[in-house]
């Protein structure tokens, strides 16, 4: 279950775009993220995280991209479900094997 987002996607995209553009210009680079965050009413650390993730997604910074992280989550969920199914099958197999070993009374 995903938590609701505090900021709309449009605001998030705009803030990241503005911060990335401001960081490219040497004169506006110092304090760019903090300044833009204040102007848009966003927590500076939140915006810094968004900018870092955008740079990772673009390949400009090392790290796990958003798509890769989503794929890992999907695979982990699938893995959990398969482990659960295997446990159920093993339990059922053991139950029926025990039934076959019991002497029948007729």
TORMAR-356526 format. One record per residue (C-alpha): residue number from 1; residue in three letters; y, z, x. Coordinates in Angstrom, 3 decimals. Example, Ala and Ser with C-alpha at 12.3 -4.5 7.8 and 13.67 -1.06 7.14 Angstrom:
<rec resi="1" resn="Ala" py="-4.500" pz="7.800" px="12.300"/>
<rec resi="2" resn="Ser" py="-1.060" pz="7.140" px="13.670"/>
% end
This chain:
<rec resi="1" resn="Unk" py="0.000" pz="0.000" px="0.000"/>
<rec resi="2" resn="Unk" py="3.369" pz="-1.010" px="1.431"/>
<rec resi="3" resn="Unk" py="6.401" pz="1.243" px="1.096"/>
<rec resi="4" resn="Unk" py="9.416" pz="-0.279" px="-0.663"/>
<rec resi="5" resn="Unk" py="12.064" pz="-1.640" px="1.647"/>
<rec resi="6" resn="Unk" py="15.360" pz="0.181" px="1.793"/>
<rec resi="7" resn="Unk" py="17.367" pz="-2.906" px="2.741"/>
<rec resi="8" resn="Unk" py="17.161" pz="-6.332" px="1.059"/>
<rec resi="9" resn="Unk" py="15.588" pz="-9.119" px="3.124"/>
<rec resi="10" resn="Unk" py="18.830" pz="-11.158" px="3.049"/>
<rec resi="11" resn="Unk" py="20.814" pz="-8.288" px="4.579"/>
<rec resi="12" resn="Unk" py="18.127" pz="-7.775" px="7.184"/>
<rec resi="13" resn="Unk" py="18.128" pz="-11.455" px="8.200"/>
<rec resi="14" resn="Unk" py="21.928" pz="-11.602" px="8.301"/>
<rec resi="15" resn="Unk" py="22.207" pz="-8.440" px="10.380"/>
<rec resi="16" resn="Unk" py="19.613" pz="-9.654" px="12.888"/>
<rec resi="17" resn="Unk" py="21.301" pz="-13.051" px="13.165"/>
<rec resi="18" resn="Unk" py="24.718" pz="-11.454" px="13.759"/>
<rec resi="19" resn="Unk" py="23.349" pz="-9.008" px="16.326"/>
<rec resi="20" resn="Unk" py="21.433" pz="-11.670" px="18.242"/>
<rec resi="21" resn="Unk" py="24.507" pz="-13.922" px="18.326"/>
<rec resi="22" resn="Unk" py="26.752" pz="-11.042" px="19.466"/>
<rec resi="23" resn="Unk" py="24.305" pz="-10.075" px="22.216"/>
<rec resi="24" resn="Unk" py="24.349" pz="-13.625" px="23.613"/>
<rec resi="25" resn="Unk" py="28.080" pz="-13.429" px="24.395"/>
<rec resi="26" resn="Unk" py="28.710" pz="-11.224" px="27.465"/>
<rec resi="27" resn="Unk" py="32.050" pz="-9.919" px="26.128"/>
<rec resi="28" resn="Unk" py="30.564" pz="-8.692" px="22.844"/>
<rec resi="29" resn="Unk" py="27.156" pz="-7.589" px="24.186"/>
<rec resi="30" resn="Unk" py="27.945" pz="-3.900" px="24.913"/>
<rec resi="31" resn="Unk" py="27.560" pz="-1.964" px="21.682"/>
<rec resi="32" resn="Unk" py="26.947" pz="-5.084" px="19.593"/>
<rec resi="33" resn="Unk" py="24.056" pz="-3.651" px="17.610"/>
<rec resi="34" resn="Unk" py="25.833" pz="-0.373" px="16.902"/>
<rec resi="35" resn="Unk" py="29.046" pz="-2.144" px="15.902"/>
<rec resi="36" resn="Unk" py="27.333" pz="-4.595" px="13.550"/>
<rec resi="37" resn="Unk" py="25.187" pz="-1.832" px="12.050"/>
<rec resi="38" resn="Unk" py="28.306" pz="0.190" px="11.245"/>
<rec resi="39" resn="Unk" py="30.020" pz="-2.851" px="9.704"/>
<rec resi="40" resn="Unk" py="27.029" pz="-3.561" px="7.449"/>
<rec resi="41" resn="Unk" py="26.187" pz="0.068" px="6.633"/>
<rec resi="42" resn="Unk" py="22.813" pz="0.036" px="8.389"/>
<rec resi="43" resn="Unk" py="21.402" pz="2.675" px="10.699"/>
<rec resi="44" resn="Unk" py="21.912" pz="1.422" px="14.281"/>
<rec resi="45" resn="Unk" py="18.350" pz="2.273" px="15.366"/>
<rec resi="46" resn="Unk" py="16.962" pz="0.421" px="12.357"/>
<rec resi="47" resn="Unk" py="18.927" pz="-2.685" px="13.290"/>
<rec resi="48" resn="Unk" py="17.911" pz="-2.308" px="16.946"/>
<rec resi="49" resn="Unk" py="14.252" pz="-2.257" px="15.850"/>
<rec resi="50" resn="Unk" py="14.751" pz="-5.364" px="13.706"/>
<rec resi="51" resn="Unk" py="16.424" pz="-7.196" px="16.600"/>
<rec resi="52" resn="Unk" py="13.665" pz="-6.194" px="19.024"/>
<rec resi="53" resn="Unk" py="10.987" pz="-7.389" px="16.575"/>
<rec resi="54" resn="Unk" py="12.857" pz="-10.667" px="16.012"/>
<rec resi="55" resn="Unk" py="12.967" pz="-11.226" px="19.771"/>
<rec resi="56" resn="Unk" py="9.221" pz="-10.513" px="20.002"/>
<rec resi="57" resn="Unk" py="8.537" pz="-12.952" px="17.156"/>
<rec resi="58" resn="Unk" py="10.624" pz="-15.618" px="18.929"/>
<rec resi="59" resn="Unk" py="8.738" pz="-15.044" px="22.178"/>
<rec resi="60" resn="Unk" py="11.838" pz="-13.855" px="24.020"/>
<rec resi="61" resn="Unk" py="10.368" pz="-10.375" px="24.552"/>
<rec resi="62" resn="Unk" py="6.784" pz="-9.255" px="25.189"/>
<rec resi="63" resn="Unk" py="4.995" pz="-7.428" px="22.382"/>
<rec resi="64" resn="Unk" py="2.902" pz="-7.864" px="19.256"/>
<rec resi="65" resn="Unk" py="4.418" pz="-10.354" px="16.824"/>
<rec resi="66" resn="Unk" py="4.695" pz="-9.630" px="13.123"/>
<rec resi="67" resn="Unk" py="2.061" pz="-12.266" px="12.316"/>
<rec resi="68" resn="Unk" py="-0.368" pz="-10.855" px="14.876"/>
<rec resi="69" resn="Unk" py="0.120" pz="-7.310" px="13.570"/>
<rec resi="70" resn="Unk" py="-0.526" pz="-8.482" px="9.993"/>
<rec resi="71" resn="Unk" py="-3.694" pz="-10.305" px="11.100"/>
<rec resi="72" resn="Unk" py="-4.945" pz="-7.189" px="12.915"/>
<rec resi="73" resn="Unk" py="-4.357" pz="-5.104" px="9.759"/>
<rec resi="74" resn="Unk" py="-6.315" pz="-7.642" px="7.687"/>
<rec resi="75" resn="Unk" py="-9.194" pz="-7.660" px="10.161"/>
<rec resi="76" resn="Unk" py="-9.282" pz="-3.856" px="10.315"/>
<rec resi="77" resn="Unk" py="-9.440" pz="-3.667" px="6.504"/>
<rec resi="78" resn="Unk" py="-12.227" pz="-6.246" px="6.447"/>
<rec resi="79" resn="Unk" py="-14.065" pz="-4.316" px="9.167"/>
<rec resi="80" resn="Unk" py="-13.807" pz="-1.065" px="7.145"/>
<rec resi="81" resn="Unk" py="-15.175" pz="-2.812" px="4.052"/>
<rec resi="82" resn="Unk" py="-18.085" pz="-4.322" px="5.995"/>
<rec resi="83" resn="Unk" py="-18.937" pz="-0.944" px="7.549"/>
<rec resi="84" resn="Unk" py="-18.892" pz="0.616" px="4.085"/>
<rec resi="85" resn="Unk" py="-21.176" pz="-2.119" px="2.707"/>
<rec resi="86" resn="Unk" py="-23.565" pz="-1.677" px="5.647"/>
<rec resi="87" resn="Unk" py="-23.692" pz="2.087" px="5.031"/>
<rec resi="88" resn="Unk" py="-24.511" pz="1.512" px="1.358"/>
<rec resi="89" resn="Unk" py="-27.238" pz="-1.005" px="2.235"/>
<rec resi="90" resn="Unk" py="-28.780" pz="1.338" px="4.824"/>
<rec resi="91" resn="Unk" py="-28.799" pz="4.196" px="2.318"/>
<rec resi="92" resn="Unk" py="-30.397" pz="2.003" px="-0.358"/>
<rec resi="93" resn="Unk" py="-32.970" pz="0.723" px="2.126"/>
<rec resi="94" resn="Unk" py="-33.905" pz="4.274" px="3.154"/>
<rec resi="95" resn="Unk" py="-34.163" pz="5.339" px="-0.494"/>
<rec resi="96" resn="Unk" py="-36.498" pz="2.481" px="-1.439"/>
<rec resi="97" resn="Unk" py="-38.567" pz="2.920" px="1.730"/>
<rec resi="98" resn="Unk" py="-39.084" pz="6.573" px="0.812"/>
<rec resi="99" resn="Unk" py="-40.140" pz="5.532" px="-2.706"/>
<rec resi="100" resn="Unk" py="-42.783" pz="3.178" px="-1.283"/>
<rec resi="101" resn="Unk" py="-44.178" pz="5.922" px="0.976"/>
<rec resi="102" resn="Unk" py="-44.768" pz="8.346" px="-1.892"/>
<rec resi="103" resn="Unk" py="-48.282" pz="8.394" px="-3.330"/>
<rec resi="104" resn="Unk" py="-48.406" pz="7.101" px="-6.846"/>
<rec resi="105" resn="Unk" py="-49.929" pz="9.306" px="-9.535"/>
<rec resi="106" resn="Unk" py="-51.972" pz="7.476" px="-12.145"/>
% end
